[in-house]
Amino acid sequence: MKKIVFTTIILCFAALSLSQDISGIKLKDINGKNYDMKKNLDNDANIVLFWATWCMPCQKEFPAIEKILKKHPDKKINVIAISKDSPRSMAKVKSFVRKHNYPFTYLLDADG
């Protein structure tokens, strides 16, 4: 079982549970392709970010996470950014991803 570091929204639940098994979750990426967590968690670390285009604190977190990646180039760290935007704002999500060149995997979870 892989340990996952949760930030942003989930941080408030850290006292209850420091990690969760998310290997069974399957979502689509921003290009509509299926992304199977179980097949993509074989890393030194996995960071899961929950964010939305309207959430400025969420977006400010991205450069900080990128600094962590640059600080540890010898580690295989997978950053999975899961957008909580509604289906109507998917164009904003894609625009944000194109505008910023963060080396993250962007997934969509409009259904929650």
Number of C-alpha atoms within 10 A of each C-alpha: 9 16 16 17 17 20 17 14 11 14 13 11 12 12 7 8 11 13 13 12 12 16 16 9 10 15 17 15 18 18 10 10 10 12 17 16 16 15 10 12 20 13 11 12 16 19 17 20 25 21 23 21 18 13 12 10 11 17 17 10 14 18 12 11 17 15 10 11 17 11 10 10 9 9 12 13 18 19 21 19 20 22 21 21 22 15 12 8 14 17 12 14 23 14 11 13 16 10 9 10 9 14 14 19 15 21 24 25 16 16 8 8
